[in-house]
Amino acid sequence: MNPTTIKTTCPYCGVGCGIEATLIDSEKHIVNIKGDAQHPANFGRLCSKGATLGDTVGLENRLLQPEIDGQTVDWDSALAYVAERFSAIIAEHGSDAVGFYVSGQLLTEDYYVANKLMKGFIGSANIDTNSRLCMSSAVVGYKRAFGADAVPCSYEDLEQAELIVLVGSNAAWCHPIAFQRIRRAKESNPSLKIVVIDPRATSTCDIADLHLSIKPGMDALLFNGLLAYLAETGSVDRDFIDRHCRDFVPALAAAQGSALDFDELAAACGLAAHDLAQFFAWFAKLKKVVTVYSQGINQSSSGSDKCNAIINCHLAGGKIGKAGSGPFSLTGQPNAMGGREVGGLANMLAAHMDLENPLHVDRVGRFWGSDRVANRQGLKAVELFDAVADGRVKAIWIIATNPVVSMPDADKIKRALQQCELVVVSDCIANTDTMAFAHVKLPATGWSEKDGTVTNLERRISRQRPLFAPSGQARPDWWIVCRIAQRMGFAGFNYRNSAEIFREHAALSGFENDSEHGIRDFDISAFAGIDQAQFDALPPIQWPVTARAMHGTARLFTDGRFYTEHGKACFVPINPRAPFHATDADYPFTLNTGRLRDQWHTMTRTALAAKLNSHKPEPTVEIHPADALRLGFRQHGLAKLTTRWGDMLARVDIAVSQQPGSLFVPMHWTEQLSSRGRVGALVNPVVDPLSGQPESKQTPVRIEIWQPR
Ligand code: SF4
């Protein structure tokens, strides 16, 4: 018999590569992985992480049985216990006394029902996601400019551009297959210009015509300067601005107000004036420009403003809604976008509707058959754990994420969970740092067992299909949420499979669609009648997907109409702000955190692949040679890093890629994997006031040679 081959989607980054998995031995979980040549995200290519997925699907480190207080129990007991405890706490303290903290690893169907339970029936908006840490500033940027959280571009725009600007993005390591598409575009079109704006000289710079090693935190100032330059040099598209935009004049005034003399601007950004001039000239002259941005922009106390400073320049040049043009944020996780669609953030409702809009609340309430729909924003990630710490939130359910490692001020998360009345953790992994604090452990299915959909960073919905039957007593996340919802006495959760949830989610996206376009910002109503066989065979497709766009939509705003009430895009006046905490004599360096090429998040899966561990086997701190020399550090010596929030040890890696005065530490290591500490404990918890996204790229830090006692 020929082995079975199943098409599914990579569970790591937001590129969303298609995979063909050929089952060799289902009992032993042996599978061959290769890229799906037909998938439009990757056309058969996979990066190191995707290619080694077969090494990560065994049963080692899996949670396979429900547990209460360390005792194995059956599902009936676990579900009844969680439902009773949540119900009792809500009855005594109100619906805002509970919270869910979920994950961009969840399928859209899991996200949908978790959001429906919390916002629709418990009646609180206290559900937030670890995607808050990676892309919530981009969401604010899009909503302020376009009236909706809608990524305008597709990967094919990268291949049609004349200039690609990568700002705050090490795509070569963090979105490798998207980066490979850029590299190939450059190889086949040598006139394509690539500009990388990043304090670090990352691997992404390997293909750059120009690397602007910007001073950390100066991005909004730089893009304000670009806007002023475009106006001064007559490089704005007046016709586009007049017909399709609002508020150009105040945005330009703000840009001119913050703008310095050109040489002063270059100096403030830490750049050579001729390099800055070259970038501005290319942006002004070339018609097809894509600006790719990621965590270096988003993870900032002014991340939302940085996003809008970039978008302003695209609107000014009319560089949007056209082939090869647009502001293109890269989401980090496989389904951060799916979570945005169903409202898996504390400040969104569902189907991109708003909590503060009574019409939206009424519409969703009638659709769900509930009169308890939340009508005000809930607690965003950092606020949510603050509320756990001070006892306002008495029960927290953490689903598929590891906040004890990944949140800023991560030791505070430990203390919060230690004194919380009820901590429920559902995960496929048994031994995460967070699981150690769980009163109740609920075993969830892993990637190779999941069945549903994810949406990648270019709005493309793809199927994740199961390769194996669930292991042990593991159950899908949607199943666990729905069974607990039913035991809490709520109707509307009797789904039998993920296809039924997807159908409902699609129907809600088009329910009472009253937009002038006939297409709401997020609308996949064409799938509202999809049957099981169609769901099983669903090909990758980009939303919106409606009766008028049955094959999906590659590019948004091609008609110059936006999702605002007036149909016009909005310029946003930007007043640049420095990072919230400045360096000083006690903490003289700037700590930057981020991803490595071969690891994913808190390494619960990638650490299982020996090949991936060989890239960087332990936590390191990158430091510039001049700083290392001045402070007496030797390559591979041990350093102690200290901030106002915590400390850790790391192996010294002297790197010319690092700017003097700044340090880089990877985000991945946990206490399970390294006794030297985790970088999350060092990161300041300051957030962007609009997006709630933490400033994970700029924490003042001290570094010393570590002397064992
Ligand atoms: Fe997976 Fe991202 Fe690599 Fe594609 S680029 S194989 S989605 S980790």
Residues whose N, C-alpha, C, O or C-beta is under 5 A from the ligand:
A	BS01	SF4	C10 Y12 C13 V15 G16 C17 L46 C47 K49 G50 H175 P176 I177
